[in-house]
């Protein structure tokens, strides 16, 4: 498995290659992604993007602006 973390415009992209021989149990699929999406909805209107194909799986997270309230 190869993991990459990159920046694309206003998104942080976390991707990994897939191993077609390894399959996660079905009850695990999507729980973490739903959690991430829900958390991001609290801070931004931008959507978390999921790009899932035969070769790789990517999650694109909107970059958030920090408000310095000092």
Number of C-alpha atoms within 10 A of each C-alpha: 7 8 12 10 13 11 13 12 9 12 17 17 20 16 19 16 15 17 11 8 5 7 9 7 7 7 7 8 11 10 9 10 14 11 10 14 14 13 11 17 12 8 11 13 9 14 13 20 15 15 12 13 10 9 10 15 15 18 19 20 21 21 16 13 8 6 6 5 4 3
